[in-house]
Amino acid sequence: MKPVDYADTLPEFDLFDFFEGEQQAWGVFIDRFGKLRKRFQVTIIGTIENDQLKLEESFNYDDGTTEHRTWIITRIDKHQYTGSANDIIGMAHGEAYGSALQWQYQMDLTIGSSDWRVHFNDWMFLLDRNTMMNKAVVTKLGFKLGEVILFFRKE
């Protein structure tokens, strides 16, 4: 599957347009065996400054833990994006066509008492102007650890 495969789909997904302002998201992490491991809610505030999108993400997990991530995303051209965040390793890369965006990055996750460097391959699909679905496959060394499924709603 490639982002360009979605070039003719609507509505067209503009990352800056969708994430400017406030969004709410609800999601789950399902492990490679199909077991639901975590549920969470995210509040996202997006602001555009100097041709960059700043996303402030606040996560609340069902086990009572919280997490905060700040993304800085740069539009390279009509289809390409790069981004960085406080807990992301190196740069994230995104490619958007039509209603789809593929977003890939690496991060260190704490699992038990160990940190694991994992790869996220996110596919975001704009369903309507205010609703987006995201499915991320999480891998380590090419082996699937699980999936994150999220639904976003723009306020």
C-alpha positions in Angstrom: 0.0 0.0 0.0 1.4 3.4 -1.0 0.0 6.9 -0.2 -0.2 7.7 -3.9 -2.8 4.8 -4.3 -5.3 7.2 -2.5 -4.6 10.2 -4.8 -8.2 10.2 -6.2 -10.0 9.8 -2.8 -11.9 12.5 -1.1 -12.0 14.5 1.2 -8.5 15.6 0.6 -6.4 15.3 3.8 -4.4 18.5 4.7 -2.5 17.7 7.9 -2.2 21.4 8.9 -5.9 22.1 8.2 -7.1 19.1 10.2 -4.9 19.6 13.2 -5.2 23.4 13.6 -7.3 24.0 16.7 -8.5 21.4 19.2 -9.2 17.7 18.6 -10.2 14.8 20.8 -9.0 11.3 20.0 -10.0 7.9 21.5 -7.9 4.8 20.9 -6.7 1.3 21.9 -3.5 -0.7 21.7 -4.1 -4.4 20.6 -1.2 -6.7 21.0 0.0 -9.2 18.3 -2.2 -11.9 19.7 -5.4 -9.7 19.4 -5.7 -8.9 23.1 -6.7 -5.3 24.1 -3.9 -4.0 26.3 -4.6 -0.3 26.7 -7.4 2.2 26.1 -6.7 5.9 26.1 -8.1 9.4 25.3 -6.0 12.2 23.8 -6.6 16.0 23.7 -4.6 17.7 20.9 -4.1 21.4 20.5 -2.6 22.4 17.1 -1.1 25.8 16.3 0.5 27.0 13.1 3.6 29.3 13.4 6.2 30.1 10.8 5.0 27.4 8.4 5.2 24.7 11.1 2.4 22.9 12.9 2.9 22.5 16.6 0.8 19.7 18.2 0.4 19.5 22.0 -0.9 16.0 22.8 -2.1 15.0 26.3 -2.7 11.3 26.8 -4.9 9.8 29.5 -4.7 6.0 29.8 -7.2 3.6 31.4 -4.6 2.6 34.0 -4.4 6.2 35.3 -1.1 7.1 33.7 -0.6 10.2 31.6 1.8 11.2 28.9 2.5 14.4 27.0 4.1 14.8 23.5 4.9 17.9 21.5 5.2 17.5 17.8 6.8 20.1 15.4 5.7 19.3 11.9 7.1 20.9 8.7 5.4 20.8 5.3 8.1 20.0 2.7 5.7 20.2 -0.3 2.1 19.4 -1.1 2.6 15.8 -0.2 5.6 15.5 2.1 6.0 16.3 5.8 8.7 15.8 8.4 8.3 16.0 12.1 10.0 15.7 15.5 8.8 15.3 19.0 10.3 15.0 22.5 10.2 11.2 22.6 10.7 10.4 18.9 14.0 9.1 17.6 15.3 11.1 14.6 12.7 12.5 12.2 9.2 11.3 11.4 8.3 11.3 7.7 4.8 11.6 6.2 3.3 11.4 2.8 -0.2 12.5 2.0 -2.4 11.9 -1.1 -6.2 12.3 -1.3 -7.8 11.3 2.0 -4.8 9.4 3.3 -1.6 10.1 5.1 1.2 7.6 5.9 3.3 8.7 8.9 6.4 6.7 10.0 8.8 7.1 13.0 10.7 5.4 15.7 10.5 5.8 19.4 11.6 4.2 22.6 8.8 2.5 24.6 9.1 1.3 28.1 7.8 -2.3 28.3 8.0 -3.7 31.8 11.5 -2.7 33.0 13.0 -2.4 29.6 13.1 0.3 26.8 12.4 -1.0 23.4 13.1 0.9 20.2 10.0 0.4 18.0 8.8 1.5 14.6 5.4 3.0 14.0 3.8 2.9 10.6 0.6 5.0 10.9 -2.1 5.3 8.2 -4.5 8.1 8.7 -7.7 8.3 6.7 -9.9 11.5 6.7 -13.5 10.3 6.8 -15.1 13.7 6.7 -13.9 17.3 7.4 -13.9 16.7 11.2 -13.3 12.9 11.6 -10.2 10.9 11.0 -9.2 7.3 11.6 -5.6 6.2 12.3 -4.3 2.7 12.3 -0.6 2.2 13.4 1.3 -1.0 13.2 4.0 -1.2 15.8 7.1 -3.4 15.0 10.5 -4.2 16.4 13.2 -5.5 14.1 10.4 -6.2 11.6 8.3 -8.3 14.0 4.7 -7.0 14.7 4.2 -6.1 18.4 0.6 -4.8 17.9 -1.6 -2.1 16.5 -2.9 1.2 17.7 -6.3 2.2 16.5 -7.5 5.8 17.0 -10.4 8.0 16.0 -10.0 11.8 16.0 -12.8 14.3 16.1 -12.0 18.0 15.4 -13.9 20.4 17.7 
